[in-house]
Amino acid sequence: MSATYTPIKLSALDIAFGGNAMQILPPNSAIPDEFKRQGGVWPKWQADWFYSGLKRWPKPKDGIDMHLAMANLKCVMGSFEPKHEHKQAGVAYLASLWFASPDGELIETKAAAS
């Protein structure tokens, strides 16, 4: 994992409104082409999250705080600064660096809990 691309601390406002997203998001030129196409595991995971919401938490790699990493990715997806395609590819790429698998624990919803 590149030390350059590690989750950073964010405020609640950053997460809600995409502040500091450009500090998290790699330059488009640094994102491998496989993350710019919709065929891979992580681009599909990103699209599912964006369009439908997640059903499972991803499994973090050793040394990654899952909640901080997810907050960073949410910040990027909520930002208006970069182009949508850049955000999609960047979130997929960062997820591949920070998570071992998209198939972690089931996310408990309010409807399931009642």
N, C-alpha and C positions, 0 to 999 in steps of 0.2 A: 504494500500500500504506500502510496506517495505521501510524504509528510506534508506536502503542499495542500493536499486535499483531505483535511480532517475536519470533523464538525467543530464549529465555533460556538461560543456562548452567545445567546440572543436574548433580547427582551421580549415580553409578550407583544409589544407593538411591532417589533421586527417580524415576528411570526405571523401576526394578523395582517400586516400590510406589505410584507416583502422587503422590509428594510434590511440592509446589508446583504441582499441576495447576490450582488455582484462580487462580494468578498468570498462567497461560498462557491459560486458557479465558475467552473473552469472556462477559459476562453474557448470559443467554438472550435478553433484550430487544434486545441489540445484533446478534444474528445474523439476517440476512435470512431471510424465510420460505422462499425457494427452497432453502435448506439444511436446512430442517426436514421436507422431503418427500423421498421416496426416488427421485424421477424424474430428478434431475440427474446430471451426470458425477461431481461430487465426493461427493455422498451415496452413489452406487453404489460409488465407489472405497473410501470408508470402510467400507461394509458388506462388500465383498469382502475387505478387509484383516482386519476383525474376525472374520468367519466362516470364511474360507478361507485367509487369508494372501496376501501380495502375490507376483505373478509378475514384476513389473517395478518398478524404482525410478521415482518421479516425476521429471520434469525440473524442477530448481529455477529460479526467476526470478533475474535478475541480482541479485547482492548477498546471496543466501540461501545459507547453508551447509546443504547437503542433509542431512548426517548430524545436525547440531544440530536442524534443523527436524523430522526424523523422530523424533529422541529426544523432542522436545517433544510431538509428537502421540502417541507411544507412552505417555508419562507420563500424558497426559490420558485415554487409553483405559483405562489400568490403574488409574486412581483410583476409589475407592469413594465419594468425596464427592458429586459431582454426580449427578443422575438420568441414566440411560442415554440418554434422548432428547436431553438437553442435551449430553452428550459426543458423540453421533453428529453432531448438527448443528454443534457447535463444531469438531470435527475436520474435517468437510467444509468449513466456512467458512475455517478457517485454512489448510487445504491449498490452497484456491482463491487465497488471498492470497500464499502462499509458493511455489507451483508453477505452471509454465506448462502442464504436461500430465501426466496420469497414465501416459503411455506412454513411459517412458524405457528405460534399459538393462535387459536381462533379468537377473533375480537368479539368480546361480549357486547351485545347491543342492549339497549333498554327494553326492546320488545322481547328479546330472548331471556332477559333477566326477570321479567314479570310473569 
